[in-house]
Amino acid sequence: MQFIGLRSHIRKNNFFSVLLLVAFPLVILLCIYAFFFIIHYEEINGQIIALQETINTLPFVVVGVGAWFLIAFFSHTYMIKKSTKMVPVTRKEHPREYNLLENLCIAAGMKMPKLYIIHDDALNAFASGINDKTYAVTLTTGIINHLNDKELEGVIAHELTHIENRDVRLLIISIIFVGIFSFVVNMLVRAVFYAPRRSSNRNKKDGGGIVAFFLVLLIIATIGYFLTLLLRFSLSRKREYLADAGAVELTKDSLSMASALRKISSKPEVRVQDDDIKEMFIVKPPFKGFLSGIRNMFSTHPPIKKRIEILERGI
């Protein structure tokens, strides 16, 4: 990987942000069309009827998805703060970390984001925010205590690259839309489970029809959920390699960055329950237990060993 094309990557991420804003609603509309098509497939002109009903449903989809997206998009900072218990710090409280962040921002020619700390012995860090007012770099106390200045500088530079490349905003957009499908699938699973209980013995036929109705919706929503996951995974791994490259371009020190990742990999597990927030960290712990191999294939982060190898080769 060469230290070129970072400006091009920013433009591509801006393009992908727009593409995602279009692609995810399109997946939703395709699922709605599939539902109406299944209902009307035996009728004459069933495809046309399904298309017309999808068009009639379009305004409700746009309003519903738009409202969900706006609420989630602008409240994500609050949710992250609540989940991670991160707290803002000043130069007086953490002069070493503050000065490293400030110096890197000056070198990069970018506005300095806020600095936050998570009181956790784990070694990790992440960037967050959607604009200059909300951009932030968050470090755990573990990473502060165990990394030397050069290593910590590399980590901070990595997170600043995410901000500069608009990776943070892109990740948030993808998380929100995947979350919409996840919510719908969970609701439909409950509907399928509870529908038979609510139907009386006299209405077994009607109850069966309700279950079939929800099952069709569930199958379609599940397909949509996996399609949105594929869109999300297609964007996630490359951004970590590029952020590593950006960090080395800024610090001119690939070995310190490799050393930082090696130390972080020894204890990366921050006490955060939300998997979406875990994906924002510089290192996401690998899955363990049943089907861990398959789950790791779909991880949003590339293997840490491979990242270290690339850095030690001088990228």
Secondary structure, DSSP 8 states (H G I E B T S, - for coil): --S--HHHHHHHHHHHHHHHHHHHHHHHHHHHHHHHHHHHTTSTTHHHHHHHHHHHHHHHHHHHHHHHHHHHHHHHHHHHHHHH--EE--TTT-HHHHHHHHHHHHHHT----EEEEE--SS--EEEE-SSTTT-EEEEEHHHHHHS-HHHHHHHHHHHHHHHHTTHHHHHHHHHHHHHHHHHHHHHHHHHHHHHHHHS-GGGHHHHHHHHHHHHHHHHHHHHHHHHHHHHHHHHHHHHHHHHHHHHHHHHS-HHHHHHHHHHHHHS---S---HHHHTTBSS-----STTHHHHHHT-SS--HHHHHHHHHTT-
